[in-house]
């Protein structure tokens, strides 16, 4: 998305997030599609300043600044998310701004077992039945079907496209799906691009702007999904990597629920990929092709075996 000028170092200084007079430098960070992200450094200081686009973003992966701030505050004790510093919800230019510690490491290189261990710690912190300020994520088949129907309604040409038609024909049957015993903070977008491998081998989960309250099985699906891996320009996980991830997560209940929920999670993600393939075709052909590839790989695994 096009971004307006923003001086992240000046913002940190003016908001008192750095000692007075400390010399600060700022450099843009890449990887985000919607938001402006910069790394601000000074002696003894290493921060990320995330300036949110005012739009909500796609329905499937919305841009929710307050939810990301709440997630970092709630999950800080796990050590598996960036350390929260400050959140400014009502800036003059209508761009909320979140500040947190920079996480040193290699983006996209976290080992499956490290990701499983990180998510285990994160999912262990359960939420009350009223999960405000987190949105409640769908776990019923009817709710996920409704999300897909809305996507078809909002995307011109999707229902007539070859992938759109194939997906409609493969719709999983309505069924009573298992629900989790408790709600957890769910990232929803646990692809490699949102995972940082630290020097000690552990993993940190970043970019929580589309999180919600739901079933840990949803994060398990996202990491194991061929579509998510492909969109991060990685090969789908092989059986050994999948097994190491699940063993490290160690929640047999969530793993069993995932078996029932997979067709529904996959069908919803495939609808998103098919829609993005169409909507990006003119403005970003390379991204459009990645979404088509992601669709094809996951469709074969989920519905053509």
Residue, then its C-alpha position, 0 to 999 in steps of 0.5 A: x500500500x502507498x505510504x505517506x511520510x512519517x518520521x518514526x525516530x522523531x515520534x519516539x523522541x516526542x513521545x518520551x520513549x527514548x531518553x532526552x537527547x539520545x541520537x536516534x536512527x530509523x530504517x523501514x522494515x519490509x514484509x508488511x502489506x498494509x502498515x508502515x513499520x520502522x526500526x528505531x535505534x539508539x544507544x541501548x534502545x532498539x524499537x519497532x514503530x508500527x504505524x497502522x493503515x486506517x483501513x480495516x483490511x481484508x475480511x479474512x485477515x483484518x487490520x486490528x491495531x488495538x487487538x495487536x496491542x492487547x495481544x502483546x500485553x497479554x502474552x508478554x509473559x510467555x517470551x514468545x512475542x515482542x515486548x510491548x512498549x506503548x500504543x497510541x490509538x488516536x493519532x491526529x492523522x487517524x493512524x494508530x501507532x504501536x511500539x514494541x521491542x525489536x526481535x533480533x533473529x531470522x524471519x522465516x527460518x524458525x524450526x517447526x519444533x520451535x514454532x510448536x513450543x512457542x504456540x504451546x506457551x501462547x495458547x496456554x494463556x486462556x481467555x474468559x468467555x467474553x474475550x473483549x477486546x479480541x474478536x471471536x473467531x468462527x469455529x462452527x461450520x455454518x459461521x465459516x460457510x457464511x464467511x466464504x459466501x460473503x467473500x464470493x459476494x464481494x469478489x466479482x467473477x469469483x463464482x464463475x472462475x475455474x477455481x471458484x467453481x471447483x471450490x464450491x463443488x468441494x464444499x465440506x458438509x455442514x456438521x457439528x464441529x468440536x469446540x475448544x474447552x477454552x478460548x485462547x489468543x489466536x494469531x490466525x496468520x502463522x506463516x513463516x513470514x510472521x515467525x522469527x528464529x532467535x539465536x538460541x533456536x527459539x521462535x517469536x511470533x510477530x505481527x498480531x494485527x489480525x488476531x482473535x479469540x478462538x481455538x488453538x487448532x486454527x493456528x495449528x492449521x495455519x502453520x501446517x497449511x500448504x497455502x500459508x507456506x507457499x504464500x511465504x515462498x516456502x515449500x509445504x512442510x514434509x511429514x517429519x516437520x509436521x510431526x515435530x511441530x505437533x509433538x512440540x505443541x503437545x495438545x492432543x485435544x487441539x490436534x484431534x479437533x484439527x482433524x475435523x476442522x481441517x476441511x473447513x479451515x482449508x475451504x475458507x483459506x482456499x476461497x481467500x486465495x482464489x479471491x486474492x488471485x483475481x483482485x490482484x491480477x492487474x495491480x500485482x501479477x506476481x502476488x496474484x500468481x502466488x495466490x493461485x499456486x497456493x490455492x492449487x497446492x492446498x486444493x490437491x492436498x485437502x480435496x483431491x486425495 
